[in-house]
């Protein structure tokens, strides 16, 4: 319930800013929604699979709201509020462990749009993002002892509250009258360690960092 409340409040904030800016920006503001799927993973020495185990990407949802301000016909600044499912999957035979880390992310990117005739407008973008941890869980399956199987909350015990990284990618807008359908393929490159230092055996926290590639489709108003 708390996660849904945070997402809802964030969406309301984005829409409120878009509505206020639209009144004063002379058509330079566009806003909308987007959603899609991604493949997330975890990098770092501490995230490597142990001997006999394999590591795979975790498929998950990504989506939320966006506000875009045109600095010129070819350049724009975009602020997004996105719910992103990240993590990774490990398996050894019938035993499976899924690291499920879900974030509320705020990417701020610069959009470069080469001007072309027709309804297709390509875009290239890059910029930083800040992620706020909403959920952190380990799901285990396939152990002979039933007590070892289940979903365990590690948000407070193992995970840091924030993540920071760079997102970049490309896409295109299909232009319509005062609106557009938008498509983008992006790569999130985590730059900060996301796990806490636990116990006294080590002198620094595990170097787990998050990555993910997402394909998102959206609809923009005020194009």
N, C-alpha and C positions, 0 to 999 in steps of 0.2 A: 504493500500500500504506500509506503514512504517513497519507493522508487517511482511509482506512478504519479505521485503528487509532485515530485521534483521535476519530472518530465513535463507534466501539465503546466506547471508554473513557468518553466522555461519557454514552452511554446507560446504561452500567453504573452510573455515579455517580448519575444521576437515579433509576434503579430502586432503588438501595441506600438513598438518602435517603427515597424513598417508603415502602419497606418498614419502615425504622426509625421513621419518623414515624407510620405507621399503627398501630404498637403502642402509641403513647402519646397519640394525638390524639383518641381516642374517636370515630372515624368522621368526623372533620373533613377527612381527607386523601383525595383521589382522584388517580388517576394513569392514564396511558394512552399510546397511540400515535396519531399522525395523519399523513396524507400527502395530497398533492394537486398541483395544477399552478398555475403563475403566469405572468404577463407582466411582465418586468422591463425597465427602461430606465435611461438615464443622462442627468442634467440638467447644465446649466452651459454657459457660453460655449465652453469648449474641447471640449465634447462635441457641438456642433452639426455637422450635416452640411455638408460643403463644397459649393460650387456644382456642380450636376450630380449630386449624390448625394442619396439619401434615407435617413432613419433610421427604423428600426422596432423594436418591442419584441422581446425574446428570450423565447421560451417555454421554461420549465424546470420541474424538479421541486422540490418543497418538502416537508419532512416530518421527523419525529423523535419525541421524547418530551415529556411534560408532567407536572408535579406541581402540584396545586391545593390550597390550604388555605382552608377556609371561615372567614372572620372573623365572619360572621353568615349567616342564611338567604339574604340578598340580596346580600352582598358577599364576594368571595373574592380572594385573591392567587394568581397563577399564574406559575410558572417553567417555561420551555420550553427545550429544546435541539433546534435545527432545522438541518438541512442545506438551504441555500437557493441555488438557481442564479440568478445575476443577470447583468447585462450589457446588451448592445444589439446590433443588427444594422444594417449600412450596405450599400447597394448602388448601383451605377451601371452600368446595362445588365447585362451578364453577370458583372460583377465584384462579388463579395460579400465583406464583412469582418464577422466575428462576434467581438465582445468577450465572452469567457466568463470571468466572475469568480464563483467558488463560495465560499460562506462557511459557517462553523459559527456560528450565531447563538444568543444567549441573551436572549430577550425576558422581561422581568419586567413583568407587567401587572396592573392592577386590573380585576376582573370585576364588573359590575353586572347582577344578574339579577332583574328585576321578578317578584314571586311571582304565579303564575297556576295555576289549576286545570287538571288534565289532564296529559298526558304531554309536552307541548311546553313547554320552558322557554327563553324568549329571553334572550340575553346581549349586553351591550355592553362593550367593553374598550379600554384604552389604556395605554401605558407605554413606557419606553425599551428599546432592545435594544443589545447589543454584539456585533459580528461579528468573527470571526477568519478571515482569508483562508486558504483551503485550496488554491485553484488560480487562476491568472491566465494566460489564453492569448488570443492573437489567431489566428483561423482565416481564411485567405484562399483564395478560389476564383475562377476565371475569368480570371486573368491570362494573356496570351499567352506570357509567359516562364514555363515550368514551375517554375523555381527560386523564383519569387515566390509560388507556391501551397503551402499546407501549414499546419501548426499550430505556432505559435511561443510558447514559454514566456516570459512577461513578469512573472511573479510577483515575482521578486527585483529586476529591473531597473527596472520602472515602477510597481509597486503598493505601497501602504502595507500594513502587516500587519493593521491593524484598521479597522473601520468602526463608526460610532455613529449611531443615529437613533431615531425614534419609530415605533411601530406602533400602529395603531388599527383598529377594525372592529366587526362585529356578527355574531351567529350564533344558533344555538339548539341545545339538547340534547333528544334524544328519550329520555325516561326509561324505564328498565326496572328490574327488580328488582335493586338493588345495582349497577347499571351504567347506562351511557348511550351512545348514539351521538351524537357531537358534530359540528357543521358550523360553519365560520366563514369569513367573507370579510374579508380584512385588507389594509391598505395600509401598506407600509413606506416611510417618508420619511427618506432619508438626510440627516444633518446635518453630516457631516464629509467633507472632501476625501479621495478614495481613491487619488489618484495622487501619486507623488513628484515633487520638483523635479529635473529631469534637465538637465545641461549648464549653461552660464553665460549663455545668451541671455536668460533670464527671471529675475525677482527673487522670484517665488513660484510654488508648484506649480499645475498646472492645477486648475480648480475643479470637476472632475467629482464628482458626487454620485449615489448610487444610489437608485432607487425601484423599487417593484414592487407589484403587486396579486396576491394569492394566494387560492385557494379550497382549503380543507383539510377533510378528513373524518377523524374519529377515533373511538376507542372508549375510554371511561373506566371504570375499575374503582373500586369503593368509593364509588359515587355516593350 
